[in-house]
Every structure is written in structure tokens, then in C-alpha cells.
């Protein structure tokens, strides 16, 4: 509902003031289901947003499970590598002692040293990977931004 009106000033050929006024009401008799269609579109968008939210939540949960499992297996590998590192260090020291006593060759010493360095490098790589996994878990859980 709205009002409309006009006023015309008198001019040379007019007999007096001209006024015009009207009250107009527009009532949609048939909107062709426009409002119902807009409602259905809004409900559809709301449902899509809910589905995207649940999908993102499911992806985050799966990612968190993956990193927790990776951390657990990494801890097991780290424990085994620590034992292997200690044994390779002990082997190197034993062969070095034998070399000093003339019971081993320098090739055996270098081989033991190379093996000990390889095991130590693998241990450090696994330890660093564990730290990265912990950072990923903290980011996923919101502890870190």
C-alpha cells in the first residue's frame, strides 16, 4: 500500500489549481509459487551448508586419527631404532677396540662406523618426524593456531 499524489501550479490557460491524489494497494493474486520456491531454495542452501560442515568435520576426524596412528607407530619405531642405535654404537666401540689390539681391519672399523652413523641418522629422522606429527596434532586440535 502506498500513496501517490501530485499538484500542478496554475499557468496561463488553467482555471485553477489542479490536484490529484490516489491510494494504491497492490495485492499479489498469483505469485506462481515464488515465495514457496524461495523457501525451498533457502532450505536447500541450509542443508548443503550442514553437509559441508559434517564433511569437513569427518575429514578432520580422519586426519586426526591418521596422525595419532602415525605417532603411535613412530613411537614404536623410535624405540626400536634407539635400541639399534645403542647396539651399533656398542658394536663400533668393540670393533675399534679390536682394531687397536690388531684383531680387526680398518675396513671393519669403517663399516661399523658407517652402520652406526646410518642408524643414528634414521633415529634422528624418525624423532624429527614424530615432532612434526605432534605439531600437526596440536594444529588439528586447536592447541596451535
C-alpha positions in Angstrom: 0.0 0.0 0.0 1.4 3.4 -0.9 0.1 6.9 -1.6 0.6 8.8 -4.8 -0.3 12.4 -5.4 0.6 15.5 -7.5 -0.1 19.2 -7.6 0.1 21.4 -10.7 0.7 25.1 -10.3 -1.6 27.4 -12.1 -0.5 28.6 -15.5 -1.9 30.9 -18.1 -4.5 28.5 -19.6 -5.7 26.9 -16.4 -8.9 27.6 -14.5 -7.5 27.0 -11.1 -5.2 24.7 -9.1 -5.2 21.1 -10.2 -4.8 18.4 -7.6 -4.5 14.7 -8.0 -4.4 12.1 -5.2 -4.6 8.3 -5.1 -4.2 5.5 -2.7 -2.8 2.4 -4.4 -2.8 -1.1 -2.9 -1.0 -4.0 -4.7 -2.1 -7.4 -3.7 -0.4 -10.4 -5.4 -3.2 -12.6 -6.5 -0.9 -15.2 -8.1 2.8 -15.2 -7.5 3.4 -18.5 -9.2 4.8 -20.2 -6.1 7.7 -17.7 -5.9 7.7 -17.5 -2.1 7.5 -21.3 -1.7 10.3 -21.6 -4.2 12.5 -19.1 -2.3 11.8 -21.0 0.9 12.8 -24.3 -0.7 16.0 -22.7 -2.1 16.9 -21.4 1.3 16.3 -24.8 2.9 18.4 -26.4 0.2 21.3 -24.0 0.9 21.0 -24.6 4.6 21.1 -28.4 4.1 24.2 -28.0 1.8 25.9 -25.9 4.4 25.2 -28.6 7.0 26.5 -31.4 4.8 29.7 -29.4 4.0 30.2 -28.8 7.8 29.7 -32.5 8.6 32.1 -33.5 5.7 34.7 -31.1 7.0 34.3 -32.5 10.5 34.6 -36.1 9.2 37.8 -35.2 7.2 39.3 -33.5 10.3 38.5 -36.6 12.4 40.0 -38.9 9.9 43.1 -36.7 9.6 43.5 -36.7 13.4 43.1 -40.5 13.5 45.8 -40.8 10.8 48.2 -38.6 12.7 47.6 -40.4 16.0 48.2 -43.7 14.4 51.3 -42.4 12.7 52.5 -41.1 16.0 51.9 -44.5 17.8 53.8 -46.4 15.1 56.5 -43.8 15.1 56.9 -44.2 18.8 57.4 -48.0 18.3 59.9 -47.4 15.5 61.7 -44.9 17.6 62.0 -47.3 20.5 63.4 -50.0 18.2 65.8 -47.5 16.5 67.0 -46.4 19.9 67.9 -50.0 20.7 69.5 -50.4 17.3 71.5 -47.2 17.8 72.8 -48.3 21.1 73.8 -51.7 19.7 75.5 -50.2 16.7 77.5 -47.8 18.9 78.5 -50.7 21.1 79.5 -52.7 18.0 81.6 -49.8 16.7 83.4 -49.4 20.1 84.0 -53.2 20.2 85.4 -53.3 16.7 87.5 -50.2 17.4 89.0 -51.8 20.5 89.7 -55.0 18.4 91.4 -52.8 15.8 93.6 -51.3 18.4 94.5 -54.7 19.5 95.2 -55.8 15.9 92.3 -58.2 15.7 90.2 -56.2 13.2 90.9 -54.4 9.9 90.3 -50.7 9.2 87.7 -51.7 6.7 85.7 -53.4 9.5 86.1 -50.2 11.6 84.8 -48.0 8.8 81.9 -50.4 8.1 80.9 -50.4 11.7 81.2 -46.6 11.9 79.1 -46.2 8.7 76.4 -48.5 10.1 76.3 -46.6 13.4 76.0 -43.3 11.5 73.2 -44.7 9.3 71.2 -46.0 12.3 71.8 -42.7 14.2 70.6 -40.7 11.1 67.5 -42.9 10.8 66.8 -42.4 14.5 67.1 -38.6 14.2 64.8 -38.6 11.1 62.2 -40.6 12.9 62.4 -38.4 16.0 62.0 -35.3 13.8 59.1 -36.8 12.1 57.5 -37.5 15.5 57.9 -33.9 16.4 56.2 -32.8 13.1 53.3 -35.2 13.8 52.9 -33.7 17.2 52.7 -30.3 15.7 50.1 -31.5 13.2 48.0 -33.0 16.0 48.2 -29.8 18.0 47.1 -27.8 15.0 44.2 -30.1 14.3 43.0 -30.0 18.0 43.3 -26.2 18.1 46.2 -26.1 20.6 48.3 -24.3 18.0 46.9 -21.8 15.5 
